[in-house]
Each structure stands twice: as structure tokens, then as C-alpha cells.
């Protein structure tokens, strides 16, 4: 291992992930948002998570889990929900402009991550680089991040982990709440607002929300305004249900519309400037060719029945995803994928008895995809997926042991392919003291290749490349080992999590020296054995009630085994990242301003020179550092909170940089400067106002 990585490994014991704060909820339960940062460190061991086999205290979870609270989400500046959590330790994002982000967990992404929302897995054709997560971030109340294989509970595609996006909890009995929020960002003129009303009357619960967002092209100091980076987003949600002693039953409908223009990155051959549309001004909010139009509709019936010795849970969901791509004319689509997905999940969880907890279930999905456009990037297909599992856990004084097994079967009518796999996990957590926990876990993961990897054949405009699938790909299998320690006390919180992941038949796209379509680089899917090593670590000091100094560090070394230097490193591996924040809380009991804080943050991305070099698939990325300044406060009138106010200055010194995971890094070369690709967003000042109302 090179000197750089030896040094980084030593750093893991001195810098770490800031302590997470949250109380998660299952179903219709009320969640208390702990707003006093001082107490969050004392309560860390009592945090409840639901991403494992039912509701479990975080200190009893053997698997590595991070939690992002509602308060943290409100204080975070982002353009979408993935952008809001991408700076968490072990997380990253593949970006295409300002509006599209794909999650990465410990160096793995695409169909290796399952996103859970409204109790079902989100299915929105997530195989594409420029396909984001079609979820309104305003509907998300908190986030759980499961790191590592979670196939045991969630089946194929959960090889890298799971993002559980919890909805905003329902009010307490007798409460009726409303909420109004708005946001403005200076760099891309982003304007957003959301309206929400929810209530709970004698067990009848409801929740309704409407959100709207629009942004023009973003800018940076090298490219100026970037044509095609504008987008519009609109979302709606309605939930009706019952919360009773026998359990709950909720019926939820959501609609999400996203219209992102496509950044092509084409430049003038003499000046090197980005080519712009003459139809609208560069700061237009209107879509310009080429662009996509994405619509996602979802209906979920979520039920939980309380039995004498446990709970029986059943969830059924239907989703329809429509993805259209317009290239030459705004009224004529070239690509039109229409995806129908029916998901089902039935599970039984026992109450704890003599330290034992048992869970068993069956879940899966049925899916059909149709091509309604003139062009066809991937063939039409039908898919059926089913899996069954069982888990058991035992608490012994300061020890918690758990394990489980699962079998999955997936049938794909493309070439009549069938994939199956046995997965499982076993682990232990030792609560050594009231302040120190030690965890160890070993898990087996499984993933069937997706249709893009198997059968793509055509120009993918959104990624500016021609893609060729490989019908002979095998399923991926992985073994991952995790070792974690976390320490919490009155004045310090520290965590370190190390992992080693071995993947058989790892699938990835590589560039080949062949021109199928003039003007596009050609990529072909292949596979090989891989291993990933890495860690997340850090410390949060709070020597006095009002001062916090938090640091996090994340890195992953992802390699293809038995390969020369040109093909040794896996594509799209995040660069090592160090984040730091110094936060001072000015007031906690002010009469006009309350919970007021100011914070100075830093994001330092080290040079990434571990990249897939063959055929210029990737290039190295230099290091860069971004500074951020933020402040926030509750506004109090008459002893009552009437608003939350936030202002953030991101990339304070307007640094020009390219993320290693930005797809726009590989667009045209600027002949005037010699720089390749489009750069990320420059300085951005964000204003956010949230107005809560209670009745």
C-alpha cells in the first residue's frame, strides 16, 4: 500500500464521523426531534433504528448504520435528497449537473444500492448514470444509511447498502399541523417552496404536501453559466390512514415530475466557450434541447397488526416510472421508457422474550418495461423476483448476537435468464461500557445484473456515450467484514468503522477503442473479481456547552484483482475526503432568536490517482478544498416559534473544481485553455425559511 494510504489509515483514529442524532419511527409512530445538540451525544446509545429486523437500539445493531435527523436535513443545503446526505461518512454521489445525483456507499452505487421510501423499494430505472432518485426531498423526515450488504432483509441489489428515507412522522393524537417553507439559491437562481398539512384526530391520520422547485443554469469561474444544467421539479403526496391499538393502516399516493435539460458540454472550436441555445437566454428556467421528462407515480398500502407476541406487517406498492428523452424537437421524444413495478413485503416480528427476537418474511417484485420511443437503448423486459428470509437475535447482558439466512430467485425474460443466491449475515456487538461499543459483522451479498448491463445497445444521450451490454454476465456475489467502535461521553464522541469487501463477478462499464456512432465514445460492460478496503472515522469535540468541533474522514481503495495498472482500479471510486466543522451555538433560550448558531465548514477532497486508465475510461482528479459558512436560528414571537431561518455560503472562495464522480468531467476539451470537461458549481449563497403552524 502506498505511503498516502498508510498515512490516511493512521488518521482514522484521530478524525471521525460526527455523532448522529435522531429518533427514527416505524409506521405511524411519532418521532421526537432532539434539537439541543448538547444532549445528542448522551442519547446516541438510545437512538432507535428500523433498517434492521424491526425497531432496534443503535447500540444493539451489529451492522454499520448512520442516521440523519430531521434537524440536520433542514440545516443542510442541497438541490435534491441525495445531495443532502452525500457528505455523510462513507457516502458520495455521482452527479450530472445540479439536479441529478446518484448515491454511492463505500465506493459502490447504481443497482447495488436500494432506496426505500414509503416502505417500498424505489424503482425508477436507476441503471443510468443520469437517472436520479425520483423522490421529493421535502417528504423525507429522516434518513437511515445501512452500509454494506443488506441483501438479508432487502434482497438483490442491496449489495452496497440501503438508504431508508423515512417520511415526516404523523402528529400526536389531537394535533393538526401545517408547514410552509421556501428557499432561494443565488448561483443557479433556484427557487423552491413547499406546503404541508397533517393531522391526527381520534386515530384518523392524514398528511398532504405540495412542493415546487426550479433552477436556471449554474455557473463557475471557468465555464461561466453551463447550458443545459437548468431543471424543474414538482412533487405531491397524500396519506390517509388509521393509527389504533391494533396497529395501523396507511394508504399513500405520491407524484413526482422532473424536467432536467441535458448538459452536452459541446464547445466552440475556436473560442472554447460552451455552445448555447439561441432560443432562450442563458439564465432561462425553460427547458432547452436536449432534455428529459421524468414522471414517477407511486401508491403504497402499508399495514401493521399488533398480535399478542409480535407484529405482522404487510406492504404492497405499485410504481409507474415514465422517462422521456427529447433530442431534436420539444414535442417529439426519441426515447420513452415506461416501467411498471409491483412490490410486496410480508414479515412477522416477535416481541423480545428471554432476550430473543425472531423475524421472518417474504418480499419481492414483479416488473415490466416497455419502449414507446423511436429509439431503443435497452430492450423491453419482464422481471419476477422473490425472496424469503429468517433472522434471530439474542441479548446476553452486554452482548447482542444476531444472524440470518435468505434465498433469492430472479427471473428475467431477456434470454430467459434466471439468477439465484443464498445470502446471510452474522454479527455481534459488545457494549463494553455505557460509553463504548464494539461491533463485528460478516455478510454475504448478491446482485443480479440489470437490463442495461445485459442488453443495452445504443446512444445514451444523457451520458454522452454509446453503450453496449453483455448478455453473458453472471450475478455478483460478495463477502464483507466490518469492525466498528464508537465512544460517546459528555465532551467527546468518536467513531471508527473499518470494512473489507470481496466481490466476485463485479460488473462495470469500460471504454473500448471502437466507434459505433460518430461523435460518441463507446463503452462496453464487462466483469471481474474485485476487492474494496476502507474506513470512516472521526471525532466530535464539545468541550463546552456551545462549542463543537467535528471532523470526519472517509476513504475506499477499490481494485480489480490480478490486473495491470491500467485496469487495476474500479471506475467511479470516490476520492478520500476530510470534512471539518467548527460550530458555535449563541443562544438556547433567547426571547427573539433561539437555537442560534454560526458554523464554519471545510470539505477537503484528496487527489484521486487510483482510476481506471485503460482506453482513457477515466482520468486522475487533483485535490481541492471548499470552505462553507452557515448560520441559523429559530424566530420567537410571543414565546412561540414562528419560523426557522437559515443562510449558507457554499464554496465561499468560488473555487473551480471537478468532482471525481462528476460525469461532466469527460465532456469536450476547451481548446483555449486545454481544460477537459465542465466544472462543478461555484460560490452559492442559500437562504431558507421554514414556518411551522400548530393547532
PEZIBEL-V227534 format. One line per field, one symbol per residue. phi: phi as a letter, one per 20 degrees, with the letter a starting at -180 (. if undefined). psi: psi as a letter, one per 30 degrees, with the letter a starting at -180 (. if undefined). burial: # if it has 16 or more other C-alpha atoms within 10 Angstrom, else .. A space follows every 50 residues. Layout:
# PEZIBEL-V227534
phi = ???
psi = ???
burial = ???
This chain:
# PEZIBEL-V227534
phi = .fggffffffffeccbfffecrcecdmefedeeeeeffefffegfefdcc feenfbfgfdeeefcdcdefffffeeeadbffgfdfefgndbbedcmedc cdfcclncblfecdddblncffcclffegeeedecfffeeeacddedogc fgedngnefeqcddefffffffgnecccbcbbbccffdmfcbbbcbcbbb clnedbbcbccbbbbegecbfedmfefnefbcbbbbbcccacdcffpbbc dcdccbcccefdeemfcffdenfffcfefcffefeffcffbdcdcccbcc ddcbdedfcrcddbccccccddcdcdddcfdbeedbecddcddbbcbcce ffclneccbbacbrbcbcccddefdcecffbccccbbcbbcbccdcledc dbaacbccccdcfflleccbadcabbabcdegbfdccccbbccddbbefe fffecfarfdgfdlbedcecfdfefecbccdcccccccbfdbcbbbcdbc cddemfebdcfcebdecgncfdccebbaebbccaacbrbcecfcgddccd ccbcbbddceflcfgfcfeffleffgcddbbdccefccbfeddclebcbd dccddfgddebeegllfccfcffbcddccbbbaeedcmmcfdadccccde lgdlfebcffdefffdegefffdneendeffegbdcdcccdeccc
psi = kleefeeeeeffffkakkklkkjllkbglkkkjjfjfefeefgefgkklg fbiakkkefgkfkkklkjleeeeefkklfleeefgfgkkflakkkjaffk kkkkjhgkabgfkkjkkgglkkjhhgfkegjajikjfffkflkkjkklkg feffakfgefakjjjklkllllkfkkklkkklkkkeeggkkllkkkkllj jhfkklkkkkkkkkkaklllfefbkjkggllkkkllkkkkakjlffbljk kkkkkkkkiklkjfgklkfefglkklkfellfgkflklkllljkkkkkkk jkkkkjlegakkkkkkkkkkkkjkkkeekfgjkekjkjkkkjlkjklkkl lkjhfkkkkklklalkkkkkjgleljellllkkkkkkklklklkkjcgkk klllllkkkkkkfjghkkklkklllklkkjieaffkkkkkkkkklkkkkl eeeegkjlkjefghlkkkljfgkllkklkkkkkkkkkkaffkkkkkjklk kkkkhkklklklikjekkfkkkkkkallklkkkalklakjkiflefkkjk klkklkjjkkkhlleegekklhkklkkkkkkjkkjelfhlfeklhklkkk lkjjjlkjgjljfkghelllklllkkkkkllllkkkkhgkkflkkkkkjk heghkklkkfgkfffgalkjfffgkklkllkakkkkkkkkjkkk.
burial = ........#..#################.##..##.##.########### ####.#.########################################### ###########################.###################### ######################...##########.############## ..##################.######################...#### #################....###.#.....################### #####....##################.....#.################ #....################.#..####################...## ############.#...##############...################ #####################.##################.######### #######.####...#...########.##############....#### ###########.....####################.#....######## ######.#######..###.#.##############....#.######## ##..################.....################....
